Amino acid sequence: MGIIDVMNYAPFVAPGLSGPEFQYEEFQTMVRTTLRPLLKDGQITTQWGRVVDVENPPTEPDPTLDLDRAYKDMARTGAETVVLTCMKMWSYYSHHQLIMDLSEDVVAQAVKADPDRFIGGASYNPFRISESLAVIERCVREQGFTYVYFHPITFGIAPNDRRCYPLYAKCVELGVPVGLQVGHSAEPLPSNVGRPMLVDDVAIEFPTLKINLSHTGWPWTAEFISMLWRHPNVYGDISAYFPKTLDPELIRAMDRQLRNKIMIGSNGFDLKRCADELSELGLRDKTLQRILHDNAVEFLGR
Protein backbone atom coordinates (compact mmCIF):
# COMPACT_ATOMS: atom_id res chain seq x y z
CA MET A 1 0.00 0.00 0.00
CA GLY A 2 1.40 3.37 -1.02
CA ILE A 3 0.76 6.58 0.89
CA ILE A 4 -1.29 9.45 -0.52
CA ASP A 5 0.09 12.80 0.62
CA VAL A 6 -2.95 15.10 0.46
CA MET A 7 -1.11 18.25 1.53
CA ASN A 8 1.99 19.29 -0.36
CA TYR A 9 2.86 22.21 -2.60
CA ALA A 10 4.22 23.05 -6.04
CA PRO A 11 7.85 23.27 -4.81
CA PHE A 12 7.80 19.50 -4.33
CA VAL A 13 8.38 19.26 -8.09
CA ALA A 14 10.18 22.61 -8.48
CA PRO A 15 12.11 23.41 -5.27
CA GLY A 16 13.19 26.79 -6.60
CA LEU A 17 9.63 28.08 -6.27
CA SER A 18 10.24 28.27 -2.52
CA GLY A 19 12.35 30.99 -0.91
CA PRO A 20 11.04 34.36 -2.14
CA GLU A 21 8.35 34.32 0.57
CA PHE A 22 11.09 35.08 3.11
CA GLN A 23 11.27 38.63 1.74
CA TYR A 24 8.09 39.41 3.62
CA GLU A 25 7.44 40.30 7.23
CA GLU A 26 5.14 37.34 7.87
CA PHE A 27 7.88 34.83 7.06
CA GLN A 28 10.59 36.92 8.73
CA THR A 29 8.49 36.79 11.90
CA MET A 30 8.09 33.02 11.59
CA VAL A 31 11.88 32.66 11.44
CA ARG A 32 12.06 34.44 14.82
CA THR A 33 9.23 32.38 16.35
CA THR A 34 7.69 29.13 15.09
CA LEU A 35 10.53 28.30 12.65
CA ARG A 36 13.36 29.40 14.95
CA PRO A 37 14.58 25.81 15.63
CA LEU A 38 15.23 25.45 11.87
CA LEU A 39 17.41 28.58 11.65
CA LYS A 40 21.14 27.82 11.45
CA ASP A 41 23.87 30.40 10.87
CA GLY A 42 21.37 32.86 9.46
CA GLN A 43 20.01 30.36 6.97
CA ILE A 44 16.87 28.30 6.75
CA THR A 45 16.26 25.33 4.48
CA THR A 46 12.78 25.13 3.01
CA GLN A 47 10.84 21.87 3.17
CA TRP A 48 11.99 21.16 -0.39
CA GLY A 49 15.70 21.67 0.20
CA ARG A 50 16.34 25.24 -0.95
CA VAL A 51 18.77 27.01 1.39
CA VAL A 52 17.71 30.61 2.05
CA ASP A 53 19.77 33.39 3.60
CA VAL A 54 17.05 35.07 5.63
CA GLU A 55 18.86 38.43 5.49
CA ASN A 56 19.13 38.23 1.70
CA PRO A 57 16.40 35.91 0.40
CA PRO A 58 15.83 35.32 -3.32
CA THR A 59 13.49 37.82 -4.91
CA GLU A 60 12.27 35.65 -7.79
CA PRO A 61 11.14 32.02 -7.93
CA ASP A 62 12.91 29.47 -10.10
CA PRO A 63 10.22 27.40 -11.89
CA THR A 64 12.59 24.67 -13.08
CA LEU A 65 10.84 21.29 -12.89
CA ASP A 66 12.78 18.50 -11.14
CA LEU A 67 10.70 15.34 -11.35
CA ASP A 68 13.71 13.09 -10.74
CA ARG A 69 14.14 14.60 -7.29
CA ALA A 70 10.42 14.22 -6.62
CA TYR A 71 10.40 10.56 -7.66
CA LYS A 72 13.42 9.79 -5.47
CA ASP A 73 11.69 11.38 -2.50
CA MET A 74 8.48 9.45 -3.20
CA ALA A 75 10.44 6.19 -3.36
CA ARG A 76 12.13 6.98 -0.05
CA THR A 77 8.93 7.91 1.76
CA GLY A 78 6.58 5.36 0.22
CA ALA A 79 4.39 7.99 -1.43
CA GLU A 80 2.10 6.63 -4.12
CA THR A 81 0.57 9.99 -5.01
CA VAL A 82 1.27 13.58 -3.97
CA VAL A 83 -1.17 16.50 -4.09
CA LEU A 84 0.58 19.65 -5.39
CA THR A 85 -1.22 22.80 -4.33
CA CYS A 86 -0.65 26.24 -5.84
CA MET A 87 -0.86 28.18 -2.60
CA LYS A 88 -1.86 31.83 -2.62
CA MET A 89 -1.06 33.85 0.51
CA TRP A 90 -1.98 37.47 1.18
CA SER A 91 -0.13 39.80 3.51
CA TYR A 92 -2.99 40.86 5.77
CA TYR A 93 -1.14 43.35 8.00
CA SER A 94 2.19 44.31 6.47
CA HIS A 95 2.27 44.42 2.67
CA HIS A 96 -1.36 44.09 1.49
CA GLN A 97 -0.44 42.01 -1.53
CA LEU A 98 0.08 38.38 -2.48
CA ILE A 99 3.29 37.17 -0.85
CA MET A 100 2.95 33.66 -2.22
CA ASP A 101 1.44 32.78 -5.58
CA LEU A 102 2.73 29.37 -6.62
CA SER A 103 2.75 28.55 -10.32
CA GLU A 104 -0.17 26.61 -11.78
CA ASP A 105 1.86 26.08 -14.96
CA VAL A 106 4.60 24.18 -13.12
CA VAL A 107 2.06 21.89 -11.46
CA ALA A 108 0.29 21.42 -14.79
CA GLN A 109 3.57 20.15 -16.26
CA ALA A 110 3.92 17.58 -13.48
CA VAL A 111 0.31 16.45 -13.80
CA LYS A 112 0.66 16.09 -17.56
CA ALA A 113 3.87 14.09 -17.14
CA ASP A 114 2.41 11.67 -14.59
CA PRO A 115 -1.27 12.08 -13.67
CA ASP A 116 -1.23 8.88 -11.61
CA ARG A 117 1.44 10.20 -9.25
CA PHE A 118 0.67 13.93 -9.10
CA ILE A 119 -2.63 15.66 -8.36
CA GLY A 120 -2.97 19.33 -9.23
CA GLY A 121 -4.53 21.67 -6.70
CA ALA A 122 -5.49 25.16 -7.88
CA SER A 123 -6.00 28.00 -5.40
CA TYR A 124 -8.26 31.00 -4.84
CA ASN A 125 -7.95 34.72 -4.18
CA PRO A 126 -11.23 36.08 -2.74
CA PHE A 127 -10.09 39.61 -3.58
CA ARG A 128 -9.95 38.68 -7.29
CA ILE A 129 -12.99 36.45 -7.61
CA SER A 130 -13.65 36.46 -11.36
CA GLU A 131 -9.98 36.10 -12.21
CA SER A 132 -9.53 33.25 -9.72
CA LEU A 133 -12.57 31.35 -10.94
CA ALA A 134 -11.32 31.60 -14.53
CA VAL A 135 -7.94 30.17 -13.51
CA ILE A 136 -9.59 27.34 -11.56
CA GLU A 137 -11.82 26.48 -14.51
CA ARG A 138 -8.85 26.40 -16.88
CA CYS A 139 -6.81 24.28 -14.47
CA VAL A 140 -9.59 21.70 -14.11
CA ARG A 141 -10.99 21.60 -17.64
CA GLU A 142 -7.75 21.99 -19.60
CA GLN A 143 -4.86 21.00 -17.34
CA GLY A 144 -6.16 18.00 -15.43
CA PHE A 145 -6.35 19.51 -11.94
CA THR A 146 -8.80 17.74 -9.61
CA TYR A 147 -8.58 19.78 -6.40
CA VAL A 148 -8.65 23.35 -5.08
CA TYR A 149 -6.88 24.42 -1.89
CA PHE A 150 -7.70 27.76 -0.26
CA HIS A 151 -6.05 29.49 2.73
CA PRO A 152 -8.79 31.88 3.95
CA ILE A 153 -6.86 32.87 7.08
CA THR A 154 -4.17 34.66 5.10
CA PHE A 155 -6.86 36.89 3.54
CA GLY A 156 -8.35 37.61 6.97
CA ILE A 157 -11.77 36.19 6.10
CA ALA A 158 -13.73 33.25 7.47
CA PRO A 159 -14.68 30.24 5.31
CA ASN A 160 -18.34 31.26 5.53
CA ASP A 161 -17.66 34.78 4.23
CA ARG A 162 -19.75 35.61 1.14
CA ARG A 163 -16.56 36.10 -0.91
CA CYS A 164 -15.78 32.40 -0.54
CA TYR A 165 -19.12 31.16 -1.84
CA PRO A 166 -18.31 31.62 -5.54
CA LEU A 167 -15.41 29.21 -5.00
CA TYR A 168 -17.64 26.56 -3.46
CA ALA A 169 -20.23 26.90 -6.21
CA LYS A 170 -17.51 26.59 -8.87
CA CYS A 171 -16.10 23.46 -7.22
CA VAL A 172 -19.56 21.87 -7.19
CA GLU A 173 -20.02 22.80 -10.85
CA LEU A 174 -16.65 21.26 -11.77
CA GLY A 175 -17.07 18.24 -9.51
CA VAL A 176 -13.83 18.77 -7.55
CA PRO A 177 -13.26 18.82 -3.77
CA VAL A 178 -11.96 21.83 -1.87
CA GLY A 179 -9.43 22.10 0.95
CA LEU A 180 -9.36 24.86 3.57
CA GLN A 181 -6.75 25.63 6.20
CA VAL A 182 -8.29 25.73 9.66
CA GLY A 183 -6.84 26.34 13.10
CA HIS A 184 -4.22 28.94 13.85
CA SER A 185 -1.67 30.16 11.37
CA ALA A 186 2.06 29.90 12.00
CA GLU A 187 2.40 33.34 10.43
CA PRO A 188 1.16 36.50 12.21
CA LEU A 189 -2.31 36.39 10.68
CA PRO A 190 -5.81 36.82 12.23
CA SER A 191 -6.28 33.19 13.22
CA ASN A 192 -9.70 33.66 14.82
CA VAL A 193 -11.18 33.24 11.33
CA GLY A 194 -9.65 29.75 11.23
CA ARG A 195 -12.03 28.19 13.73
CA PRO A 196 -13.28 24.91 12.20
CA MET A 197 -16.89 25.57 13.23
CA LEU A 198 -16.98 28.46 10.75
CA VAL A 199 -17.16 25.81 8.02
CA ASP A 200 -20.46 24.54 9.47
CA ASP A 201 -22.61 26.76 7.22
CA VAL A 202 -20.59 25.78 4.16
CA ALA A 203 -20.95 22.04 4.81
CA ILE A 204 -24.71 22.40 5.24
CA GLU A 205 -25.31 24.72 2.28
CA PHE A 206 -23.10 22.71 -0.11
CA PRO A 207 -23.92 19.10 0.83
CA THR A 208 -22.42 17.64 -2.36
CA LEU A 209 -19.11 19.50 -1.96
CA LYS A 210 -16.37 17.40 -0.39
CA ILE A 211 -14.36 19.57 2.00
CA ASN A 212 -10.96 18.89 3.55
CA LEU A 213 -10.19 20.80 6.75
CA SER A 214 -6.41 20.95 6.76
CA HIS A 215 -3.90 21.27 9.63
CA THR A 216 -6.00 19.63 12.44
CA GLY A 217 -7.83 22.80 13.50
CA TRP A 218 -5.53 23.25 16.52
CA PRO A 219 -6.02 24.87 19.00
CA TRP A 220 -9.74 24.24 18.34
CA THR A 221 -9.35 20.48 18.02
CA ALA A 222 -12.77 19.70 19.48
CA GLU A 223 -14.42 21.81 16.75
CA PHE A 224 -12.38 19.96 14.11
CA ILE A 225 -13.56 16.61 15.47
CA SER A 226 -17.16 17.82 15.58
CA MET A 227 -17.11 18.98 11.97
CA LEU A 228 -15.74 15.70 10.62
CA TRP A 229 -18.03 13.58 12.77
CA ARG A 230 -21.27 15.42 11.96
CA HIS A 231 -20.94 16.17 8.26
CA PRO A 232 -20.77 13.35 5.69
CA ASN A 233 -18.97 15.64 3.22
CA VAL A 234 -16.26 16.92 5.59
CA TYR A 235 -12.85 15.27 5.88
CA GLY A 236 -9.66 16.47 7.54
CA ASP A 237 -5.91 16.07 7.30
CA ILE A 238 -3.23 16.07 9.98
CA SER A 239 -0.59 17.97 8.00
CA ALA A 240 1.72 20.59 9.53
CA TYR A 241 2.09 18.56 12.73
CA PHE A 242 4.15 15.44 13.26
CA PRO A 243 1.80 12.77 14.67
CA LYS A 244 3.53 12.41 18.03
CA THR A 245 2.55 16.03 18.78
CA LEU A 246 -1.17 15.58 18.02
CA ASP A 247 -3.81 16.31 20.64
CA PRO A 248 -4.64 13.06 22.51
CA GLU A 249 -8.34 13.80 22.01
CA LEU A 250 -7.79 13.83 18.26
CA ILE A 251 -5.75 10.62 18.33
CA ARG A 252 -8.59 8.84 20.16
CA ALA A 253 -11.11 10.13 17.63
CA MET A 254 -8.91 9.09 14.70
CA ASP A 255 -9.14 5.47 15.84
CA ARG A 256 -12.89 5.66 16.40
CA GLN A 257 -15.49 8.01 14.94
CA LEU A 258 -13.06 9.70 12.52
CA ARG A 259 -11.49 6.53 11.14
CA ASN A 260 -13.07 7.09 7.73
CA LYS A 261 -12.39 10.84 7.63
CA ILE A 262 -8.74 11.55 8.53
CA MET A 263 -6.01 11.77 5.87
CA ILE A 264 -2.25 12.15 6.10
CA GLY A 265 -0.43 15.13 4.64
CA SER A 266 3.19 16.23 4.89
CA ASN A 267 2.85 19.99 4.39
CA GLY A 268 6.16 19.55 2.58
CA PHE A 269 7.93 18.02 5.58
CA ASP A 270 9.23 14.44 5.79
CA LEU A 271 6.33 12.15 4.86
CA LYS A 272 8.25 9.09 6.05
CA ARG A 273 8.61 10.57 9.52
CA CYS A 274 4.90 11.41 9.50
CA ALA A 275 3.97 7.84 8.55
CA ASP A 276 6.43 6.28 11.01
CA GLU A 277 5.16 8.39 13.91
CA LEU A 278 1.57 7.63 12.94
CA SER A 279 2.32 3.90 13.14
CA GLU A 280 3.66 4.40 16.68
CA LEU A 281 0.43 5.89 18.07
CA GLY A 282 -1.16 2.50 18.77
CA LEU A 283 -3.86 2.89 16.13
CA ARG A 284 -5.57 -0.19 14.74
CA ASP A 285 -4.31 -1.55 11.43
CA LYS A 286 -7.59 -0.76 9.69
CA THR A 287 -7.31 2.83 10.91
CA LEU A 288 -3.78 3.19 9.54
CA GLN A 289 -4.91 1.85 6.17
CA ARG A 290 -7.70 4.42 6.03
CA ILE A 291 -5.52 7.37 7.08
CA LEU A 292 -2.54 6.57 4.87
CA HIS A 293 -4.48 5.73 1.74
CA ASP A 294 -8.16 4.81 1.57
CA ASN A 295 -9.75 8.00 2.89
CA ALA A 296 -7.80 10.08 0.38
CA VAL A 297 -8.92 7.79 -2.45
CA GLU A 298 -12.55 8.41 -1.46
CA PHE A 299 -12.09 12.14 -0.89
CA LEU A 300 -10.21 12.80 -4.11
CA GLY A 301 -12.34 10.46 -6.20
CA ARG A 302 -9.34 8.46 -7.39
DAVENUR-V311940 format. One record per backbone hydrogen bond with DSSP energy under -0.5 kcal/mol. CO is the residue of the C=O (numbers start at 1). NH is the residue of the N-H. E is the energy in kcal/mol with one decimal. If there is no record, write none. Layout:
# DAVENUR-V311940
CO;NH;E, CO;NH;E
This chain:
# DAVENUR-V311940
3;5;-0.6, 3;80;-3.2, 3;81;-1.5, 4;6;-0.9, 5;83;-2.7, 7;267;-3.0, 7;268;-0.6, 8;85;-1.8, 9;12;-2.2, 10;13;-1.9, 10;14;-0.8, 13;66;-3.5, 14;17;-2.6, 15;18;-1.7, 16;62;-2.1, 19;22;-1.9, 20;23;-2.0, 21;24;-1.6, 24;27;-0.6, 24;28;-2.3, 25;29;-2.7, 26;30;-1.6, 27;31;-1.9, 28;32;-1.0, 29;32;-0.5, 29;33;-0.8, 30;33;-0.8, 30;35;-3.2, 33;36;-1.3, 35;38;-2.0, 36;39;-1.8, 40;43;-1.8, 42;54;-1.8, 43;40;-2.9, 44;46;-0.6, 44;52;-3.0, 46;49;-2.2, 49;51;-0.5, 50;46;-2.7, 52;44;-2.4, 52;54;-0.8, 53;56;-1.3, 61;63;-0.6, 66;70;-1.5, 67;71;-2.9, 68;72;-2.2, 69;73;-2.2, 70;74;-2.4, 71;75;-2.3, 72;76;-2.1, 73;77;-2.3, 74;78;-1.6, 74;79;-1.4, 78;3;-2.6, 81;5;-2.5, 82;84;-0.5, 82;119;-2.3, 83;8;-0.9, 83;85;-0.7, 84;121;-2.6, 85;10;-1.9, 85;87;-1.0, 87;102;-2.3, 89;99;-2.7, 89;100;-1.4, 90;92;-1.1, 91;96;-1.3, 97;91;-2.8, 100;89;-2.5, 103;107;-1.3, 104;108;-2.7, 105;109;-1.8, 106;110;-1.7, 107;111;-2.7, 108;112;-2.5, 109;113;-2.1, 110;114;-2.1, 114;117;-1.2, 114;118;-1.9, 117;82;-2.6, 119;84;-3.3, 120;122;-0.5, 120;146;-1.6, 120;147;-0.8, 121;86;-2.4, 122;149;-3.1, 124;126;-0.5, 125;128;-2.0, 128;132;-2.6, 129;133;-2.7, 130;134;-2.0, 131;135;-1.9, 132;136;-2.6, 133;137;-2.5, 134;138;-2.2, 135;139;-2.8, 136;140;-2.4, 137;141;-2.9, 138;142;-2.4, 138;143;-1.1, 139;143;-0.7, 139;145;-2.5, 140;144;-0.6, 146;177;-0.7, 147;122;-2.3, 148;179;-2.7, 150;152;-0.7, 150;181;-1.4, 151;154;-0.7, 151;155;-0.6, 152;155;-0.9, 152;157;-1.8, 153;156;-1.7, 158;161;-2.0, 161;164;-2.1, 161;165;-0.6, 162;165;-0.7, 162;166;-0.5, 164;167;-0.8, 164;168;-1.5, 165;169;-2.5, 166;170;-2.2, 167;171;-2.4, 168;172;-2.2, 169;173;-2.4, 170;174;-2.4, 171;175;-1.3, 171;176;-2.1, 177;148;-1.4, 178;212;-2.6, 179;150;-2.9, 180;214;-3.1, 182;217;-0.8, 187;189;-2.0, 189;191;-1.8, 190;193;-1.5, 191;194;-2.5, 192;195;-1.0, 193;159;-0.6, 194;183;-3.5, 195;198;-1.9, 196;199;-2.3, 197;200;-1.6, 199;203;-2.6, 200;204;-1.9, 201;205;-2.8, 202;206;-1.9, 204;207;-0.5, 206;209;-1.8, 208;210;-0.6, 210;178;-2.5, 211;213;-0.6, 211;235;-3.5, 212;180;-2.9, 212;214;-0.8, 213;237;-1.9, 214;182;-2.1, 215;218;-0.7, 217;220;-2.6, 218;184;-2.6, 220;224;-1.7, 221;225;-2.5, 222;226;-2.3, 223;227;-2.5, 224;228;-2.0, 225;229;-2.3, 226;230;-2.4, 227;231;-1.7, 230;232;-0.6, 231;234;-1.5, 233;211;-2.8, 233;235;-0.5, 235;213;-2.3, 236;263;-2.2, 237;216;-1.7, 238;241;-0.9, 242;245;-2.6, 243;246;-1.7, 247;250;-0.8, 247;251;-2.1, 248;252;-2.3, 249;253;-1.8, 250;254;-2.6, 251;255;-1.2, 253;256;-1.5, 253;258;-2.8, 256;259;-1.6, 258;261;-2.3, 258;262;-1.6, 261;236;-2.1, 263;238;-1.8, 264;6;-2.2, 266;269;-1.9, 269;271;-0.7, 270;274;-2.0, 271;275;-2.7, 272;276;-2.9, 273;277;-2.8, 274;278;-2.1, 275;279;-2.0, 276;280;-0.7, 277;280;-0.8, 278;281;-1.5, 284;287;-0.5, 284;288;-2.2, 285;289;-2.3, 286;290;-1.6, 287;291;-2.6, 288;292;-2.8, 289;293;-1.4, 289;294;-1.9, 290;295;-2.6, 291;264;-1.5, 292;4;-2.5, 293;297;-1.8, 294;298;-2.0, 295;299;-2.8, 296;300;-2.9, 297;301;-0.9, 297;302;-1.8
